């Protein structure tokens, strides 16, 4: 198990710098000059050159890459934002908790709908309830996320008035007590979390449903039923544990997938998270912020992939045996 973990960890460590290298040169190859957004067009060539020198933009792309990579790896310095004139580390420190709050909430909704929905679909297979749930889930799964988010705002915010349409807190939240401020935040969190968590839940539910259907036809399940065990015990204790094996990787990779997908939810609902900052940085050609958000997102995605591989190896020892023979 240790050799398997170290091999997967080495691959993950090499993957992040490779991805960041590609992103760095791609964004610098895009047409345009970031100074056009932050300087007066009437500035002379000398003043413009002085500003570019102070920001390090007058050096070659390769020199800028080595400088950024050395600062990020050796000192943990991700640079200074061209747009907000602040350290990228400080910007990320403010926005990461908001993004993680949204992503974790959406992940819990995803698990509830995916695992719970897949179990119910398998238990009521062929029932009209199963057909109705499948149609509803596939409809939500097929709709574009941005369109679905706008429809949620139109229905639940404008028409019914149940939830706020944007932000993380109400304008008067600073005057509220701590418990009421927390409830106000949860009130703002509902719609973006549901939008983010429900989108891909149906795919996992159907995958788990098919896996459960195959497991329920095994001999040991028939033996458990012959002993007179309740159906919920047969389904939950005996069938679900084995049916979850092929779904573990899918569930493990869903968290980094939701982390990347949070960009859409944050932009639609004006949630003050890292994804929204990344979108603004892209339009502003703020290279340091783009690289900082990319580095953090890539690290989380690779870690999520690593955790998913380890969970699968723990759940199924055959994975470790195959990896040992290959090594």
C-alpha positions as CSV (number, residue, x, y, z in Angstrom):
1,X,0.0,0.0,0.0
2,X,2.9,2.4,0.8
3,X,4.5,1.8,-2.6
4,X,1.2,2.4,-4.3
5,X,0.7,5.6,-2.4
6,X,4.3,6.9,-3.1
7,X,4.0,6.2,-6.8
8,X,0.6,8.0,-7.0
9,X,2.0,10.9,-5.0
10,X,5.1,11.3,-7.2
11,X,2.9,11.4,-10.3
12,X,0.7,14.1,-8.6
13,X,3.7,16.2,-7.7
14,X,5.0,16.1,-11.2
15,X,1.6,16.9,-12.7
16,X,1.0,20.2,-11.0
17,X,4.2,22.0,-12.3
18,X,3.6,20.6,-15.8
19,X,0.1,22.0,-15.8
20,X,1.2,25.4,-14.5
21,X,3.9,25.6,-17.1
22,X,1.4,25.1,-19.9
23,X,-1.1,27.7,-18.4
24,X,1.7,30.3,-17.9
25,X,2.8,30.2,-21.5
26,X,-0.7,30.0,-22.9
27,X,-1.9,33.1,-21.1
28,X,1.2,35.1,-22.0
29,X,0.8,34.0,-25.7
30,X,-2.7,35.6,-25.8
31,X,-2.8,38.9,-27.8
32,X,-2.8,42.2,-26.0
33,X,-0.8,44.0,-23.3
34,X,-2.0,44.1,-19.7
35,X,-0.6,47.6,-19.4
36,X,-3.3,48.9,-21.7
37,X,-5.8,48.4,-18.9
38,X,-3.8,50.0,-16.1
39,X,-2.0,53.0,-17.7
40,X,-3.1,56.2,-19.2
41,X,-3.1,55.9,-23.0
42,X,-1.5,59.4,-23.2
43,X,1.6,58.2,-21.3
44,X,4.8,58.5,-23.1
45,X,7.0,55.6,-24.1
46,X,9.5,56.3,-21.2
47,X,6.8,56.3,-18.5
48,X,5.2,53.2,-19.9
49,X,8.6,51.4,-20.0
50,X,9.3,52.4,-16.4
51,X,5.9,50.9,-15.3
52,X,6.6,47.7,-17.3
53,X,10.0,47.5,-15.7
54,X,8.6,47.9,-12.1
55,X,6.1,45.1,-12.8
56,X,8.7,42.9,-14.4
57,X,6.8,42.8,-17.7
58,X,9.7,44.0,-19.8
59,X,11.6,40.7,-19.3
60,X,11.2,37.7,-21.6
61,X,8.4,35.3,-20.9
62,X,10.9,32.6,-19.9
63,X,12.5,34.9,-17.3
64,X,9.1,35.8,-16.0
65,X,8.2,32.1,-15.7
66,X,11.4,31.3,-13.8
67,X,10.9,34.3,-11.5
68,X,7.3,33.3,-10.7
69,X,8.0,29.6,-10.3
70,X,10.9,30.3,-8.0
71,X,8.9,32.7,-5.8
72,X,6.0,30.3,-5.7
73,X,7.9,27.2,-4.8
74,X,10.8,28.6,-2.7
75,X,9.0,31.4,-0.8
76,X,5.3,30.8,-1.3
77,X,5.0,34.2,-3.0
78,X,2.5,34.2,-5.8
79,X,3.2,37.8,-6.8
80,X,1.2,41.0,-6.7
81,X,-2.1,41.6,-8.5
82,X,-1.9,44.1,-11.4
83,X,-5.6,44.9,-11.0
84,X,-6.2,45.0,-7.2
85,X,-2.6,46.1,-6.3
86,X,-2.5,43.5,-3.5
87,X,-0.6,40.3,-2.9
88,X,-2.2,37.3,-4.6
89,X,-1.8,35.3,-1.4
90,X,-3.9,37.8,0.5
91,X,-6.7,37.8,-2.2
92,X,-6.8,34.0,-2.2
93,X,-6.8,33.9,1.6
94,X,-10.0,36.0,1.6
95,X,-11.8,34.1,-1.2
96,X,-10.8,30.4,-0.6
97,X,-13.0,30.0,2.5
98,X,-16.0,31.2,0.6
99,X,-15.3,28.9,-2.3
100,X,-14.7,25.9,0.0
101,X,-18.0,26.7,1.9
102,X,-19.9,26.6,-1.4
103,X,-18.1,23.6,-2.7
104,X,-18.4,21.5,0.5
105,X,-22.2,22.4,0.7
106,X,-22.7,21.4,-2.9
107,X,-20.7,18.2,-2.4
108,X,-23.0,17.2,0.5
109,X,-26.0,17.8,-1.7
110,X,-24.4,15.9,-4.5
111,X,-23.8,12.9,-2.2
112,X,-27.3,13.0,-0.9
113,X,-28.9,13.1,-4.3
114,X,-26.3,10.8,-6.0
115,X,-26.0,8.0,-3.4
116,X,-29.5,8.3,-2.0
117,X,-31.1,8.7,-5.4
118,X,-29.2,5.8,-6.8
119,X,-30.3,3.6,-3.9
120,X,-34.0,4.5,-4.4
121,X,-33.8,4.0,-8.1
122,X,-32.5,0.5,-7.6
123,X,-35.0,-0.3,-5.0
124,X,-38.0,1.0,-7.0
125,X,-36.8,-0.1,-10.4
126,X,-39.7,-0.4,-12.8
127,X,-42.0,1.7,-10.5
128,X,-43.6,4.9,-11.8
129,X,-41.7,6.8,-9.1
130,X,-38.4,5.6,-10.6
131,X,-39.4,6.7,-14.1
132,X,-40.5,10.1,-12.9
133,X,-37.3,10.6,-10.9
134,X,-35.2,9.5,-13.8
135,X,-36.9,12.0,-16.2
136,X,-36.6,14.8,-13.7
137,X,-32.9,14.1,-13.0
138,X,-31.9,13.7,-16.6
139,X,-33.7,17.0,-17.4
140,X,-31.7,18.9,-14.8
141,X,-28.5,17.1,-15.9
142,X,-29.0,18.1,-19.6
143,X,-29.7,21.8,-18.9
144,X,-26.8,24.2,-19.2
145,X,-25.7,25.3,-15.7
146,X,-25.8,29.0,-16.4
147,X,-29.3,28.8,-17.9
148,X,-30.6,26.8,-15.0
149,X,-29.1,29.2,-12.5
150,X,-30.8,32.2,-14.2
151,X,-34.1,30.3,-14.2
152,X,-33.6,29.6,-10.4
153,X,-33.1,33.3,-9.8
154,X,-36.2,34.2,-11.9
155,X,-38.4,31.6,-10.1
156,X,-37.2,31.5,-6.5
157,X,-35.9,35.1,-6.2
158,X,-38.0,37.3,-8.5
159,X,-41.3,35.4,-8.6
160,X,-41.6,33.7,-5.2
161,X,-39.1,35.8,-3.2
162,X,-37.9,32.9,-1.2
163,X,-34.2,33.4,-1.6
164,X,-31.8,36.3,-2.3
165,X,-30.5,36.6,-5.8
166,X,-26.9,37.5,-5.1
167,X,-24.2,37.9,-2.6
168,X,-23.1,36.1,0.5
169,X,-24.8,38.4,3.1
170,X,-27.6,40.9,3.1
171,X,-26.6,44.6,3.1
172,X,-27.6,45.0,6.8
173,X,-25.9,41.8,7.9
174,X,-23.2,43.8,9.8
175,X,-25.9,44.9,12.2
176,X,-27.2,41.4,12.9
177,X,-26.2,39.1,15.8
178,X,-23.8,36.2,15.1
179,X,-26.6,33.5,14.9
180,X,-28.8,35.6,12.7
181,X,-25.8,36.5,10.5
182,X,-25.0,32.8,10.1
183,X,-28.6,32.1,9.1
184,X,-28.5,34.9,6.7
185,X,-25.4,33.4,5.1
186,X,-27.1,30.0,4.8
187,X,-30.1,31.7,3.2
188,X,-27.8,33.1,0.5
189,X,-26.0,29.7,0.2
190,X,-29.0,27.6,-0.7
191,X,-29.5,28.4,-4.4
192,X,-25.8,28.3,-5.5
193,X,-25.1,25.1,-3.6
194,X,-28.2,23.4,-5.0
195,X,-27.3,24.6,-8.5
196,X,-23.7,23.3,-8.2
197,X,-24.5,20.0,-6.4
198,X,-27.6,18.8,-8.3
199,X,-26.1,19.1,-11.8
200,X,-24.0,15.9,-11.9
201,X,-25.9,14.0,-9.2
202,X,-28.1,12.2,-11.6
203,X,-25.2,10.7,-13.5
204,X,-23.8,9.2,-10.2
205,X,-27.3,8.1,-9.2
206,X,-27.9,6.1,-12.4
207,X,-24.4,4.6,-12.3
208,X,-25.0,3.5,-8.7
209,X,-28.4,2.2,-9.6
210,X,-27.1,0.0,-12.3
211,X,-24.3,-1.3,-10.0
212,X,-26.8,-2.0,-7.3
213,X,-29.1,-3.9,-9.7
214,X,-26.2,-6.2,-10.6
215,X,-25.3,-6.8,-7.0
216,X,-28.9,-7.5,-6.0
217,X,-28.9,-10.4,-8.4
218,X,-25.9,-12.1,-6.7
219,X,-26.3,-15.4,-4.7
220,X,-25.3,-13.9,-1.3
221,X,-28.1,-11.3,-1.6
222,X,-30.6,-14.2,-2.3
223,X,-29.2,-16.0,0.8
224,X,-29.6,-12.8,2.9
225,X,-33.2,-12.5,1.8
226,X,-33.8,-16.2,2.4
227,X,-32.7,-15.7,6.0
228,X,-35.6,-13.2,6.4
229,X,-33.5,-10.1,6.7
230,X,-35.4,-6.8,6.1
231,X,-35.0,-5.3,2.7
232,X,-33.4,-2.2,4.1
233,X,-30.7,-4.3,5.8
234,X,-30.1,-6.3,2.6
235,X,-29.8,-3.1,0.6
236,X,-27.9,-1.0,3.0
237,X,-25.6,-3.5,4.7
238,X,-24.9,-6.1,2.1
239,X,-25.6,-4.7,-1.4
240,X,-24.6,-1.1,-1.1
241,X,-21.1,-1.7,0.2
242,X,-20.2,-3.8,-2.8
243,X,-22.1,-1.6,-5.3
244,X,-20.2,1.5,-4.1
245,X,-16.8,0.0,-5.2
246,X,-17.0,1.1,-8.9
247,X,-18.6,4.4,-7.8
248,X,-15.8,5.4,-5.3
249,X,-13.6,7.0,-8.0
250,X,-16.5,8.9,-9.5
251,X,-17.5,10.2,-6.1
252,X,-13.9,11.1,-5.2
253,X,-13.3,13.0,-8.4
254,X,-16.6,14.9,-8.0
255,X,-15.2,17.2,-5.3
256,X,-12.5,18.8,-7.5
257,X,-15.0,18.8,-10.4
258,X,-17.4,20.8,-8.3
259,X,-14.6,23.1,-7.2
260,X,-13.9,23.9,-10.9
261,X,-17.6,24.2,-11.6
262,X,-18.1,26.7,-8.8
263,X,-16.9,29.4,-11.2
264,X,-20.3,29.4,-12.9
265,X,-22.3,29.4,-9.7
266,X,-20.2,32.2,-8.2
267,X,-20.5,34.4,-11.2
268,X,-24.3,33.9,-11.5
269,X,-25.0,34.5,-7.8
270,X,-22.2,37.0,-7.3
271,X,-20.7,34.7,-4.6
272,X,-17.4,36.3,-3.4
273,X,-15.2,33.3,-4.1
274,X,-12.0,32.3,-5.9
275,X,-13.8,31.4,-9.1
276,X,-15.3,34.9,-9.5
277,X,-11.9,36.5,-8.8
278,X,-10.4,34.2,-11.5
279,X,-13.0,35.3,-14.1
280,X,-12.4,39.0,-13.3
281,X,-8.6,38.4,-13.5
282,X,-8.9,36.8,-16.9
283,X,-10.8,39.7,-18.4
284,X,-8.3,42.1,-16.7
285,X,-5.3,40.1,-17.9
286,X,-4.0,40.0,-14.4
287,X,-1.3,37.3,-14.8
288,X,-0.4,36.8,-11.2
289,X,-4.0,36.3,-10.0
290,X,-4.7,33.9,-12.9
291,X,-1.6,31.8,-12.1
292,X,-2.4,31.9,-8.3
293,X,-5.9,30.7,-8.8
294,X,-4.8,28.1,-11.4
295,X,-2.1,26.8,-9.0
296,X,-4.5,26.4,-6.2
297,X,-7.2,24.8,-8.3
298,X,-4.8,22.4,-9.9
299,X,-3.4,21.3,-6.6
300,X,-6.9,20.6,-5.2
301,X,-7.9,18.7,-8.3
302,X,-4.7,16.6,-8.2
303,X,-5.2,15.9,-4.5
304,X,-8.8,15.0,-5.1
305,X,-7.6,12.5,-7.7
306,X,-5.0,11.1,-5.3
307,X,-7.6,10.7,-2.5
308,X,-10.0,8.9,-4.9
309,X,-7.2,6.5,-6.0
310,X,-6.3,5.8,-2.4
311,X,-9.9,5.2,-1.3
312,X,-10.4,2.8,-4.2
313,X,-7.2,0.9,-3.3
314,X,-8.4,0.7,0.3
315,X,-11.8,-0.6,-0.7
316,X,-10.5,-3.1,-3.3
317,X,-7.2,-4.8,-2.4
318,X,-7.0,-6.1,-6.0
319,X,-5.9,-2.6,-7.2
320,X,-2.9,-2.7,-4.9
321,X,-2.0,-6.2,-6.1
322,X,-2.1,-5.2,-9.7
323,X,0.0,-2.1,-9.0
324,X,2.6,-4.2,-7.1
325,X,2.9,-6.7,-10.0
326,X,3.3,-3.9,-12.5
327,X,6.0,-2.3,-10.4
